[in-house]
């Protein structure tokens, strides 16, 4: 059987399979020329880990002009949410020792590790001795570190000092900007966070998706049709890992003799596979959204399924006047995409998942129907109130409160009436 060239679940570390992101690579490179730090921000499965890991490939670093005087040290902080400062540095220095080529510098690192006397003074002395080597710490899942209550303002002060006064730069990856995760005001106001330039990683454009797919299919004897390429892009929203999931399924569909001449059957198989494999990611996106973001996503999903696939900013404002911060966050996370001044949810499959979540009436809520209706009856006109009674029993009780906010935030009762009509048609 022909090996499937599409893979997902692991970061891309093979330069031959790394596509796109040239602008992001160049921006990080240009800052590393000055030993300046970068905070890479982007949603799960958008390709942040692959972007960080590719710098550890010598041929890639050399091609970017980051030669032998640079040492790249990658650390994945997932699961280290309770690590202590000394443990943090023990892990970093151990990984750094594995990459360090200069014997004198390597001896200094190992000496500090063996003496187990890691503190701010010993770290300053160590990094002073490691010059002129340029050290780049690639910190993945760095939001785990920022949320850690064991790491105080003093810890971040030390890290900032090392990055500003020695040959050290940080490249971190997180879903949101780092200040979002700060556990208290003291941490959030630390000047440490001022050393970063934010770099938002967005989905691939359609032409980048096509280039990736075409390159991966080269020499396999399989070619996807133009219609299929557009379908793959639409489903994945340009998220590289989601694109790989869809392509993985479609490739196997082409190897199935019973499907080779039946494009509709291939599309159906891909859709089912993509939905099954994508659901855990969609659940994660939803779970990690603030309430205002969920309200906007719910509105976009419901209107998308009704056929209104794009909304202008004025249209969003009519449905949810307090939309601005939530829309900004969703744009940063690429949950909502902007095209020619209009906005849309990034994937129709995600819209379907949200609809399923909103209408899962097997769930339990915090309030009874009577309690919920009593809370919102004053804000609704009589006719609107009666229609809500009909609608609410078809909604997941977990989201009754959210639905109430959608209705009461509308600018007037006529808009509420119109919205209810739209929702009723979807249901």
C-alpha positions as CSV (number, residue, x, y, z in Angstrom):
1,X,0.0,0.0,0.0
2,X,1.2,3.5,-0.8
3,X,2.4,5.2,2.4
4,X,0.1,8.1,3.5
5,X,2.2,11.3,3.3
6,X,-0.1,13.2,5.5
7,X,0.4,12.9,9.3
8,X,-1.0,14.7,12.3
9,X,-0.6,14.7,16.0
10,X,3.2,15.5,16.0
11,X,5.0,18.7,15.1
12,X,6.8,19.0,11.8
13,X,10.6,18.7,12.3
14,X,11.5,17.6,8.7
15,X,12.4,20.7,6.7
16,X,11.1,19.0,3.5
17,X,7.6,18.8,5.1
18,X,7.7,22.3,6.6
19,X,5.6,24.7,4.5
20,X,4.7,28.3,4.8
21,X,5.5,30.5,7.8
22,X,8.3,32.3,6.0
23,X,7.2,35.7,7.3
24,X,7.1,34.3,10.8
25,X,10.5,32.7,10.5
26,X,11.9,36.0,9.2
27,X,10.4,38.1,12.0
28,X,11.8,35.8,14.7
29,X,15.2,35.6,12.9
30,X,15.4,39.4,12.6
31,X,14.8,39.8,16.4
32,X,17.3,37.0,17.1
33,X,19.9,39.0,15.2
34,X,19.5,41.6,18.0
35,X,19.0,38.9,20.7
36,X,15.5,40.2,21.3
37,X,12.7,38.0,22.5
38,X,9.5,37.0,20.8
39,X,6.1,35.7,22.1
40,X,4.5,33.5,19.5
41,X,0.7,33.5,20.0
42,X,-1.8,31.2,18.2
43,X,-4.6,28.7,18.8
44,X,-4.1,25.0,19.4
45,X,-3.2,23.0,16.2
46,X,-2.2,26.2,14.3
47,X,1.5,25.2,14.1
48,X,3.3,27.0,17.0
49,X,5.3,23.9,18.1
50,X,6.5,23.2,14.5
51,X,7.5,26.8,14.2
52,X,9.6,26.7,17.3
53,X,11.0,23.2,16.7
54,X,12.2,24.0,13.2
55,X,14.8,26.4,14.6
56,X,16.5,23.4,16.2
57,X,17.3,21.9,12.8
58,X,20.9,23.0,12.0
59,X,20.3,23.4,8.2
60,X,17.3,25.6,8.8
61,X,19.1,27.8,11.3
62,X,22.1,28.2,9.0
63,X,19.8,29.0,6.1
64,X,18.3,31.8,8.2
65,X,21.7,33.2,9.0
66,X,21.7,31.9,12.5
67,X,25.0,30.0,12.4
68,X,27.2,28.1,14.9
69,X,27.4,31.0,17.4
70,X,23.7,30.3,18.1
71,X,22.5,27.5,20.4
72,X,18.8,26.6,20.3
73,X,17.3,24.9,23.3
74,X,13.7,23.6,23.1
75,X,11.7,22.9,26.2
76,X,8.0,21.8,26.3
77,X,6.5,23.0,29.6
78,X,3.2,21.1,29.3
79,X,2.6,19.3,32.5
80,X,5.0,21.4,34.6
81,X,2.3,23.6,36.1
82,X,3.7,23.2,39.7
83,X,7.4,23.3,39.0
84,X,9.7,25.2,41.4
85,X,12.2,27.9,40.3
86,X,15.2,25.6,41.0
87,X,13.6,22.8,39.1
88,X,12.8,25.1,36.2
89,X,16.5,26.1,35.8
90,X,17.7,22.5,36.4
91,X,15.6,21.4,33.4
92,X,16.6,24.4,31.2
93,X,20.3,23.9,32.0
94,X,20.2,20.2,31.4
95,X,18.6,20.7,28.0
96,X,21.1,23.5,27.3
97,X,24.0,21.2,28.2
98,X,22.8,18.7,25.6
99,X,23.1,21.4,22.9
100,X,26.2,23.2,24.0
101,X,29.3,22.5,21.9
102,X,31.9,24.8,23.5
103,X,33.7,22.5,26.1
104,X,34.5,25.3,28.5
105,X,30.9,26.6,28.5
106,X,29.6,23.0,28.9
107,X,31.8,22.4,31.9
108,X,30.4,25.6,33.5
109,X,26.8,24.4,33.0
110,X,27.5,20.9,34.3
111,X,29.4,22.4,37.3
112,X,26.5,24.5,38.3
113,X,24.1,21.5,38.0
114,X,26.3,19.2,40.0
115,X,26.8,21.8,42.8
116,X,23.0,22.2,43.0
117,X,23.5,25.8,44.0
118,X,21.2,27.5,41.5
119,X,20.2,31.0,42.5
120,X,20.0,34.4,40.9
121,X,23.7,35.1,41.6
122,X,24.9,31.8,40.2
123,X,22.8,32.2,37.1
124,X,24.1,35.6,36.4
125,X,27.7,34.4,36.8
126,X,27.0,31.4,34.5
127,X,25.5,33.4,31.6
128,X,28.3,35.9,31.9
129,X,30.8,33.1,31.3
130,X,28.9,31.6,28.4
131,X,29.4,34.7,26.2
132,X,29.9,35.1,23.3
133,X,27.6,32.1,22.5
134,X,24.1,33.3,21.6
135,X,21.6,31.1,23.5
136,X,18.0,30.9,22.4
137,X,15.5,29.3,24.7
138,X,12.5,28.0,22.8
139,X,9.7,27.7,25.4
140,X,6.6,25.8,24.2
141,X,3.4,25.9,26.2
142,X,4.8,28.8,28.2
143,X,1.3,29.7,29.5
144,X,1.8,26.7,31.8
145,X,4.7,28.5,33.4
146,X,2.9,31.9,33.7
147,X,0.0,30.2,35.5
148,X,2.3,28.5,38.0
149,X,1.8,30.0,41.5
150,X,5.2,28.8,42.6
151,X,7.0,31.3,40.2
152,X,7.0,34.7,41.7
153,X,7.8,38.2,40.4
154,X,11.4,37.6,41.6
155,X,11.6,34.6,39.2
156,X,10.5,36.7,36.3
157,X,12.8,39.5,37.3
158,X,15.8,37.1,37.1
159,X,14.7,35.8,33.7
160,X,14.3,39.3,32.4
161,X,17.7,40.4,33.7
162,X,19.4,37.4,32.0
163,X,17.6,38.1,28.7
164,X,18.5,41.8,28.7
165,X,22.1,41.7,29.9
166,X,23.6,38.5,28.5
167,X,23.5,36.7,25.1
168,X,20.2,35.1,25.8
169,X,16.8,35.4,23.9
170,X,13.5,33.8,24.5
171,X,11.0,32.6,22.0
172,X,7.8,31.5,23.8
173,X,4.6,29.9,22.5
174,X,1.2,30.3,24.0
175,X,-2.4,30.3,22.9
176,X,-3.1,33.9,24.1
177,X,-0.8,36.8,24.9
178,X,1.2,36.1,28.1
179,X,-0.4,38.7,30.3
180,X,-3.7,36.9,29.9
181,X,-2.4,34.0,32.0
182,X,-0.8,36.1,34.8
183,X,-2.1,34.7,38.2
184,X,-2.0,38.1,40.0
185,X,-1.4,41.8,39.5
186,X,2.1,41.5,40.7
187,X,3.1,39.0,38.0
188,X,1.0,40.9,35.4
189,X,2.8,44.2,36.1
190,X,6.3,42.6,35.9
191,X,8.5,44.3,33.4
192,X,9.5,40.8,32.2
193,X,6.5,40.8,29.8
194,X,7.7,44.0,28.1
195,X,10.8,42.3,26.6
196,X,8.6,40.5,24.0
197,X,7.3,41.4,20.6
198,X,4.0,39.5,20.0
199,X,3.9,37.4,16.8
200,X,0.4,36.1,16.0
201,X,0.4,32.8,14.0
202,X,-2.6,32.7,11.7
203,X,-4.1,29.9,9.5
204,X,-2.7,29.2,6.1
205,X,-4.1,31.0,3.1
206,X,-5.8,28.9,0.5
207,X,-2.8,29.0,-1.9
208,X,-0.5,27.9,0.9
209,X,-2.8,24.9,1.7
210,X,-2.7,24.0,-2.0
211,X,1.1,24.2,-2.2
212,X,1.4,21.9,0.9
213,X,-1.0,19.4,-0.4
214,X,0.5,19.4,-3.9
215,X,4.0,18.9,-2.5
216,X,3.0,16.1,-0.2
217,X,1.2,14.3,-3.0
218,X,4.2,14.5,-5.3
219,X,5.3,11.0,-6.5
220,X,2.4,9.3,-4.7
221,X,0.4,8.9,-7.9
222,X,-2.6,10.5,-6.2
223,X,-4.0,13.9,-7.2
224,X,-6.8,15.7,-5.4
225,X,-9.3,17.6,-7.6
226,X,-9.7,21.4,-7.4
227,X,-13.1,20.9,-5.8
228,X,-11.6,18.7,-3.2
229,X,-8.8,21.2,-2.5
230,X,-11.3,23.9,-1.9
231,X,-13.4,21.6,0.4
232,X,-10.3,20.7,2.4
233,X,-9.4,24.3,2.9
234,X,-13.0,25.2,3.9
235,X,-13.3,22.4,6.5
236,X,-9.9,23.0,8.1
237,X,-10.1,26.8,8.0
238,X,-6.4,26.7,7.1
239,X,-5.3,25.2,10.4
240,X,-2.3,23.1,9.4
241,X,-3.0,20.1,11.7
242,X,-6.7,20.1,10.8
243,X,-5.8,20.2,7.1
244,X,-3.5,17.2,7.6
245,X,-6.4,15.3,9.3
246,X,-8.7,15.9,6.3
247,X,-6.0,15.1,3.7
248,X,-5.0,12.0,5.6
249,X,-8.6,10.6,5.2
250,X,-9.0,11.7,1.6
251,X,-5.7,10.1,0.6
252,X,-6.9,6.7,2.0
253,X,-10.2,7.2,0.2
254,X,-8.3,7.5,-3.1
255,X,-6.6,4.1,-2.3
256,X,-10.0,2.5,-1.8
257,X,-11.0,1.0,-5.2
258,X,-14.7,1.3,-4.3
259,X,-14.3,5.1,-3.9
260,X,-11.9,6.0,-6.7
261,X,-14.6,6.9,-9.1
262,X,-17.1,8.3,-6.6
263,X,-16.2,11.8,-5.5
264,X,-19.4,12.2,-3.4
265,X,-18.6,9.0,-1.4
266,X,-15.0,10.2,-0.9
267,X,-16.3,13.5,0.4
268,X,-18.7,11.8,2.8
269,X,-16.0,9.6,4.2
270,X,-13.7,12.5,4.7
271,X,-16.4,14.6,6.4
272,X,-17.1,11.7,8.8
273,X,-13.5,11.1,9.6
274,X,-12.7,14.8,10.0
275,X,-15.7,15.3,12.3
276,X,-14.6,12.4,14.5
277,X,-11.0,13.4,14.7
278,X,-11.7,17.1,15.0
279,X,-14.3,17.0,17.8
280,X,-11.7,16.9,20.6
281,X,-10.1,20.0,19.2
282,X,-13.5,21.8,18.8
283,X,-14.4,20.9,22.4
284,X,-11.1,22.4,23.5
285,X,-11.6,25.6,21.6
286,X,-15.1,26.0,23.1
287,X,-14.1,25.1,26.6
288,X,-11.2,27.6,26.6
289,X,-13.4,30.5,25.4
290,X,-14.6,33.3,27.7
291,X,-18.4,33.7,28.0
292,X,-18.4,36.7,25.6
293,X,-16.5,34.7,23.1
294,X,-18.9,31.8,23.4
295,X,-21.8,34.1,22.8
296,X,-20.2,35.4,19.6
297,X,-19.3,31.9,18.4
298,X,-22.8,30.7,19.1
299,X,-24.3,33.5,17.1
300,X,-21.9,32.9,14.2
301,X,-22.6,29.2,14.3
302,X,-26.4,29.5,14.3
303,X,-26.4,32.1,11.5
304,X,-23.9,30.0,9.5
305,X,-26.1,27.0,9.6
306,X,-29.0,29.2,8.6
307,X,-27.1,30.2,5.5
308,X,-25.7,33.6,6.7
309,X,-22.0,32.7,6.5
310,X,-20.6,36.2,6.9
311,X,-21.4,39.1,9.2
312,X,-20.3,42.7,9.0
313,X,-19.2,44.4,12.1
314,X,-22.4,46.4,12.1
315,X,-24.3,43.2,12.0
316,X,-22.4,41.8,14.9
317,X,-23.0,44.9,16.9
318,X,-26.7,44.6,16.4
319,X,-26.8,41.1,17.8
320,X,-24.3,41.6,20.6
321,X,-23.4,45.3,21.4
322,X,-20.6,44.3,23.8
323,X,-18.8,42.4,21.0
324,X,-15.5,44.3,20.6
325,X,-13.2,42.6,23.1
326,X,-14.6,39.2,22.3
327,X,-14.2,39.7,18.6
328,X,-10.7,40.9,19.0
329,X,-9.8,37.8,21.1
330,X,-11.5,35.4,18.6
331,X,-9.7,37.0,15.7
332,X,-6.4,36.6,17.5
333,X,-7.2,32.9,18.1
334,X,-8.4,32.5,14.5
335,X,-11.7,31.2,15.6
336,X,-13.3,34.0,13.6
337,X,-11.7,34.9,10.3
338,X,-12.0,38.3,8.5
339,X,-12.3,38.6,4.7
340,X,-13.0,41.9,2.9
341,X,-14.3,43.5,6.0
342,X,-16.7,40.7,6.9
343,X,-16.3,38.0,9.5
344,X,-17.1,34.3,9.6
345,X,-16.5,31.2,11.8
346,X,-13.3,29.5,10.7
347,X,-14.8,26.1,9.9
348,X,-18.4,24.9,9.1
349,X,-17.7,21.7,11.0
350,X,-16.9,23.7,14.1
351,X,-20.2,25.5,13.5
352,X,-22.0,22.2,13.4
353,X,-20.2,21.1,16.6
354,X,-21.3,24.2,18.4
355,X,-24.9,23.7,17.3
356,X,-24.7,20.1,18.7
357,X,-23.3,21.4,22.0
358,X,-26.0,24.1,22.3
359,X,-28.8,21.6,21.6
360,X,-27.6,18.7,23.8
361,X,-30.6,18.7,26.1
362,X,-29.2,15.7,28.0
363,X,-27.0,18.0,30.0
364,X,-28.0,19.7,33.3
365,X,-28.0,23.4,34.1
366,X,-27.9,25.5,37.2
367,X,-31.5,26.8,37.1
368,X,-34.9,25.3,36.4
369,X,-37.0,26.6,33.5
370,X,-39.2,28.6,35.9
371,X,-36.2,30.2,37.5
372,X,-34.7,31.1,34.2
373,X,-37.9,32.6,32.8
374,X,-38.5,34.6,35.9
375,X,-34.9,36.1,35.7
376,X,-35.4,37.3,32.1
377,X,-39.2,38.0,31.7
378,X,-38.7,41.7,32.7
379,X,-36.3,42.2,29.8
380,X,-38.5,40.7,27.1
381,X,-41.7,41.9,25.5
382,X,-44.7,39.6,26.0
383,X,-44.6,38.1,22.6
384,X,-40.8,37.6,22.8
385,X,-41.3,36.0,26.3
386,X,-43.7,33.4,24.9
387,X,-41.4,32.5,22.1
388,X,-38.5,32.0,24.5
389,X,-40.6,29.4,26.4
390,X,-40.9,27.5,23.2
391,X,-37.2,27.8,22.3
392,X,-35.5,27.3,25.6
393,X,-36.5,23.6,26.0
394,X,-34.5,22.8,22.9
395,X,-31.3,24.4,24.3
396,X,-28.7,22.7,26.5
397,X,-29.5,23.9,30.0
398,X,-25.8,24.8,30.6
399,X,-26.3,27.6,28.1
400,X,-29.6,29.1,29.2
401,X,-27.9,31.9,31.0
402,X,-25.8,32.6,27.9
403,X,-28.9,32.6,25.8
404,X,-30.5,35.1,28.1
405,X,-27.6,37.5,27.8
406,X,-27.8,37.2,24.0
407,X,-31.5,38.2,24.1
408,X,-31.2,41.0,26.7
409,X,-28.1,42.6,25.1
410,X,-29.9,43.2,21.8
411,X,-30.6,46.8,21.2
412,X,-34.4,46.6,21.2
413,X,-37.3,44.2,21.2
414,X,-37.7,44.2,17.4
415,X,-34.1,42.8,17.1
416,X,-35.0,40.2,19.7
417,X,-38.0,39.2,17.7
418,X,-35.9,38.9,14.5
419,X,-33.2,36.8,16.3
420,X,-35.8,34.5,17.7
421,X,-37.2,33.9,14.2
422,X,-33.8,33.1,12.9
423,X,-33.1,30.7,15.8
424,X,-36.5,29.1,15.4
425,X,-35.7,28.4,11.7
426,X,-32.4,26.7,12.7
427,X,-34.1,24.6,15.3
